[in-house]
């Protein structure tokens, strides 16, 4: 896959995302329905009449946006629509794994000074509010256009400028993303979620995931440095070894996260298909695999959405499809560029089968994680072996 084709694909993804996520959502009434959630005395969409919480931060503009986001999340959390819940489960970990990949790229030496690549907190906030399928392809396009890590002849640009930030990445992800998502998934009454107002507060906290991640990534490395003197005093070789060691842990964490949720999100519909009598007739149509993951055609004439929840489902399906495929194309492009730079032979059939298998097991972003991991292992491994041979020849 050439760089030109990949960039063209990402630009088309951005254009398509603008259309299906925003133009269609305006035409079918989803955005109008979302704004209605802001009105005082309104209820959240779903099977039960749950009053919408109207105060979170005390900042009017911010609270209005949080109320809209809460309305989008609520149908996936109240148990009224199995299809919405499953596609939300899938997109959550695909987004988190994407976030890990973007954070890793922002920490590489070769991207230092490129604010549009390293400012992942801003990217995350935009992604939360404008769509995963819109912002991620844009970031990936900028990365392919400007990053010096793509055609690097050595591992030097791929080394983390701060290996400790890679070490703390899994823990920061748990604190910033997984813990708030777990709390918002609890059904009231619960010890940690006594009522729906508290549940809505947890949903609001999830909207600050990128900011919480940034704070965690700032505090945790400092805490480790303070308690472990000399941990940052590393030679270039040690920095390379530490970077690779910590990268492996982050990649394992990201792949495990996507694999677990993907197996659940795909496994339940497959179970419903194989053993339909195990499921309620109410939920059985919602659990059909195409109904969960395949969005309806958005081509004109655009039809009004039957319900707000149906609009949320279509929006999320397109958001997931566009964003995750963009990450996969980006990862494949980086791997191919690394192999061409290193003059490695590329087995197309074997690689395509492997990617297809990984997508089936862990989704497109899970496959992308493995591809980037293998790219790093190849580049770092060749450098380390060359350094070892040079040391022996002296």
C-alpha positions in Angstrom: 0.0 0.0 0.0 1.7 3.2 -1.2 1.9 6.3 0.9 -0.2 8.2 -1.7 -3.0 5.6 -1.6 -3.0 5.7 2.2 -3.2 9.5 2.4 -6.0 9.5 -0.2 -7.9 6.9 1.8 -7.6 9.0 5.0 -8.7 12.2 3.2 -11.7 10.3 1.8 -12.4 8.9 5.3 -12.4 12.5 6.7 -14.8 13.7 4.0 -17.1 10.7 4.5 -17.1 11.2 8.2 -18.2 14.8 7.8 -21.1 13.6 5.7 -22.3 10.6 7.6 -21.6 11.9 11.1 -22.7 15.5 10.8 -24.6 16.3 7.6 -26.7 13.2 7.7 -27.2 13.6 11.5 -28.5 17.1 10.8 -30.8 16.0 8.0 -32.3 13.0 9.9 -33.1 15.0 13.0 -30.5 13.5 15.3 -28.7 16.8 16.1 -32.1 18.5 16.8 -33.1 15.7 19.1 -29.7 16.0 20.9 -30.2 19.7 21.5 -33.6 19.0 23.0 -31.8 17.1 25.8 -30.4 20.5 27.0 -33.8 21.9 27.7 -34.7 22.2 31.4 -37.0 19.4 32.6 -36.1 17.1 29.8 -35.6 13.3 30.1 -32.8 11.1 28.9 -33.6 8.8 25.9 -34.3 5.2 26.6 -36.9 2.8 28.0 -37.4 4.6 31.3 -38.2 8.3 31.9 -35.0 9.3 33.6 -34.7 13.1 34.3 -31.6 14.6 32.7 -29.1 16.1 35.1 -28.5 19.7 34.2 -25.7 20.8 36.4 -22.2 19.2 36.3 -19.4 21.9 36.4 -21.4 25.1 36.8 -20.0 26.3 33.5 -23.0 26.8 31.2 -21.5 26.0 27.8 -19.6 23.0 29.2 -22.6 21.6 31.0 -24.7 21.8 27.8 -22.2 19.8 25.9 -21.9 17.2 28.7 -25.7 16.8 28.7 -25.7 16.1 24.9 -22.9 13.5 25.4 -24.8 12.0 28.3 -27.8 11.6 26.0 -25.7 9.8 23.4 -24.2 7.4 26.0 -27.4 6.7 27.9 -29.1 4.2 25.5 -26.0 2.1 25.7 -26.1 2.0 29.5 -29.7 1.6 30.4 -30.1 -1.9 28.9 -33.0 -1.0 26.7 -31.1 -1.7 23.4 -28.7 -4.6 23.1 -27.4 -3.5 19.7 -26.5 -0.1 21.0 -24.8 -1.5 24.1 -22.7 -3.9 22.1 -21.5 -1.4 19.5 -20.6 1.0 22.3 -18.6 -1.8 24.0 -16.7 -2.4 20.8 -16.0 1.3 20.0 -14.9 2.0 23.6 -11.9 -0.3 23.6 -11.1 0.4 19.9 -10.9 4.1 20.8 -8.8 3.4 23.9 -6.4 1.2 22.0 -6.2 4.0 19.3 -5.5 6.4 22.1 -2.6 4.3 23.3 -1.1 4.1 19.8 -1.4 7.9 19.4 0.2 8.5 22.8 3.1 6.2 21.9 3.7 8.1 18.7 3.6 11.4 20.5 6.4 10.2 22.8 8.8 9.1 20.0 11.9 11.2 19.5 11.2 11.6 15.8 8.0 13.4 16.5 9.4 15.9 19.0 8.6 19.5 18.2 5.6 18.6 15.9 2.8 19.9 18.1 0.0 18.6 15.8 1.3 15.1 16.5 2.3 15.4 20.1 -0.8 17.3 21.4 -2.8 14.2 21.9 -4.8 15.7 24.7 -6.3 18.2 22.2 -6.8 15.4 19.7 -8.6 13.4 22.4 -11.0 16.2 23.4 -11.8 16.9 19.7 -12.4 13.2 19.2 -14.8 13.0 22.1 -16.9 15.9 20.8 -16.6 15.7 17.0 -16.2 12.0 16.4 -13.6 9.3 16.5 -14.2 8.7 12.8 -13.5 12.4 11.9 -10.6 13.4 14.1 -8.5 10.2 14.1 -8.2 10.0 10.3 -7.1 13.7 10.3 -4.4 13.0 12.9 -3.2 10.0 11.0 -3.0 12.0 7.8 -0.9 14.6 9.5 1.3 11.9 11.0 1.9 10.3 7.6 2.6 13.7 6.1 5.0 15.1 8.7 6.4 12.4 11.0 10.1 11.6 10.6 9.6 8.1 12.1 8.0 6.7 9.0 11.1 6.2 6.8 13.7 6.0 9.6 16.7 3.9 8.7 17.4 3.2 12.4 15.5 2.9 15.6 16.7 6.2 16.9 13.5 8.2 15.9 11.3 5.5 17.3 12.8 5.6 20.8 10.7 7.2 23.4 12.0 10.6 24.6 10.7 9.5 28.1 10.6 5.7 28.5 8.8 6.2 31.9 5.8 7.7 30.1 5.5 4.4 28.1 5.9 2.4 31.3 3.0 4.3 33.0 0.7 4.2 29.9 -1.3 1.1 30.9 -1.9 2.3 34.4 -2.9 5.8 33.2 -5.3 4.2 30.7 -6.9 2.2 33.5 -7.3 5.3 35.7 -8.5 7.7 33.0 -10.6 5.4 30.8 -11.4 2.0 32.2 -12.3 3.0 35.7 -14.7 5.8 34.7 -16.3 3.5 32.1 -16.7 0.8 34.6 -18.4 3.2 37.1 -20.8 4.6 34.5 -21.8 1.0 33.5 -23.1 0.2 37.0 -26.9 0.0 37.3 -28.5 1.9 40.2 -29.1 1.2 43.0 -25.5 0.2 43.6 -23.0 0.9 46.3 -21.0 3.1 44.0 -23.9 4.3 41.9 -26.9 4.9 44.2 -29.1 6.7 41.6 -29.3 7.8 38.0 -28.0 11.2 38.8 -24.7 9.7 40.0 -24.6 7.5 37.0 -24.9 10.6 34.8 -22.1 12.1 36.7 -19.9 9.1 35.9 -20.8 9.6 32.2 -19.7 13.2 32.5 -16.4 12.2 34.0 -15.8 9.9 31.0 -16.0 12.9 28.7 -12.8 14.2 30.4 -10.9 11.0 29.7 -8.2 12.6 27.5 -7.6 15.3 30.2 -7.4 12.7 33.0 -5.0 10.7 30.8 -2.8 13.7 30.4 -2.8 14.4 34.1 -2.0 10.8 34.9 0.8 10.7 32.4 2.3 13.8 34.0 2.1 12.7 37.6 3.0 9.0 37.4 6.4 9.4 35.7 7.3 12.1 38.2 6.2 9.9 41.1 8.3 7.0 39.8 11.4 9.2 39.3 11.1 10.6 42.8 10.9 7.2 44.4 13.5 5.5 42.2 16.6 7.7 42.0 18.7 7.3 38.9 16.0 5.6 36.9 16.2 8.3 34.2 20.0 8.2 33.9 20.3 6.0 30.8 22.7 5.5 28.0 21.3 5.5 24.4 21.4 1.7 24.3 19.7 1.4 27.7 17.1 4.0 26.5 16.5 1.9 23.4 16.1 -1.3 25.5 13.8 0.3 28.0 11.7 1.8 25.3 11.2 -1.6 23.6 10.5 -3.3 26.9 7.9 -0.8 28.0 6.4 -0.7 24.5 5.8 -4.4 24.6 3.8 -4.0 27.8 1.7 -1.3 26.3 1.0 -3.2 23.1 0.1 -6.3 25.1 -2.3 -4.2 27.3 -3.9 -2.6 24.2 -4.3 -5.9 22.3 -5.7 -7.7 25.3 -8.3 -4.9 25.9 -9.5 -4.9 22.3 -9.5 -8.7 22.1 -11.6 -9.2 25.2 -14.3 -6.7 24.3 -14.4 -7.7 20.7 -15.0 -11.3 21.6 -17.9 -10.3 23.8 -19.4 -7.8 21.3 -19.2 -10.4 18.4 -19.6 -13.5 20.5 -23.0 -12.6 22.0 -24.6 -12.0 18.5 -23.1 -15.3 17.3 -24.5 -17.1 20.3 -27.9 -15.5 19.6 -27.7 -16.8 16.0 -26.7 -20.3 17.0 -28.9 -20.6 20.0 -31.8 -18.2 19.5 -34.0 -19.8 22.2 -31.6 -18.6 24.9 -32.6 -15.0 24.3 -35.7 -13.0 24.8 -37.7 -12.3 21.6 -37.5 -8.6 22.5 -33.7 -8.6 22.2 -33.2 -11.3 19.5 -33.7 -9.0 16.5 -31.3 -6.4 18.1 -28.6 -9.1 18.5 -28.3 -10.0 14.9 -24.7 -9.3 13.9 -25.6 -7.0 10.9 -27.9 -5.0 13.1 -25.1 -4.4 15.6 -22.2 -3.5 13.3 -23.5 -2.7 9.8 -24.9 0.8 9.4 -27.7 1.6 7.0 -27.1 3.4 3.8 -26.8 7.2 4.4 -27.3 8.1 0.7 -30.0 10.6 -0.2 -32.8 10.8 0.3 -32.1 10.8 4.0 -35.0 9.5 6.1 -35.9 10.9 9.5 -34.7 8.7 12.4 -37.6 6.6 14.0 -36.2 7.3 17.5 -33.2 9.1 19.0 -31.7 5.8 19.9 -31.8 4.6 16.3 -29.9 7.8 15.3 -27.3 7.1 18.0 -26.8 3.5 16.8 -26.2 4.7 13.2 -23.8 7.4 14.3 -21.8 5.0 16.4 -21.7 2.3 13.7 -20.2 4.8 11.2 -17.9 6.3 13.8 -16.5 2.9 14.6 -16.2 1.7 11.0 -14.4 4.8 9.7 -12.1 5.4 12.6 -11.0 1.8 13.2 -10.4 1.1 9.4 -8.3 4.3 9.2 -6.1 3.1 12.1 -5.6 -0.2 10.4 -4.7 1.4 7.0 -2.2 3.7 8.8 -0.6 0.8 10.7 -0.2 -1.3 7.5 1.3 1.7 5.8 3.9 2.2 8.5 4.8 -1.5 8.4 5.3 -1.5 4.7 7.4 1.7 4.8 9.6 0.1 7.5 10.1 -3.1 5.4 10.9 -1.1 2.3 13.5 1.0 4.1 15.1 -2.1 5.5 14.8 -4.0 2.2 12.7 -6.8 3.7 10.7 -9.0 1.5 6.9 -8.7 2.0 4.7 -11.8 1.8 1.4 -10.3 0.7 -0.8 -13.4 1.0 0.6 -14.5 4.3 0.3 -10.9 5.7 -3.2 -10.4 4.4 -4.4 -13.6 6.0 -2.7 -12.7 9.3 -4.3 -9.2 9.3 -7.8 -10.8 8.5 -7.4 -13.2 11.4 -6.4 -10.4 13.8 -9.3 -8.3 12.7 -11.7 -11.3 13.4 -10.1 -11.8 16.9 -9.6 -8.2 18.1 -11.1 -5.8 15.6 -9.3 -3.4 13.2 -7.4 -1.5 15.9 -6.3 -4.7 17.7 -4.8 -5.8 14.4 -3.2 -2.4 14.0 -1.6 -2.7 17.5 0.0 -6.0 16.5 1.3 -4.6 13.2 2.9 -1.6 14.9 4.3 -3.8 17.6 5.9 -6.1 14.9 7.3 -3.0 13.1 9.0 -1.8 16.3 10.4 -5.3 17.0 11.8 -5.5 13.5 13.5 -2.1 13.6 14.7 -2.2 17.2 15.9 -5.8 16.8 18.0 -5.0 13.7 19.6 -2.1 15.4 20.4 -4.0 18.6 21.9 -6.9 16.6 24.0 -4.5 14.6 25.3 -2.8 17.7 26.1 -6.1 19.2 28.1 -7.2 16.1 30.0 -3.9 16.1 30.9 -4.3 19.8 32.2 -7.8 19.2 34.3 -6.7 16.2 36.2 -4.1 18.2 
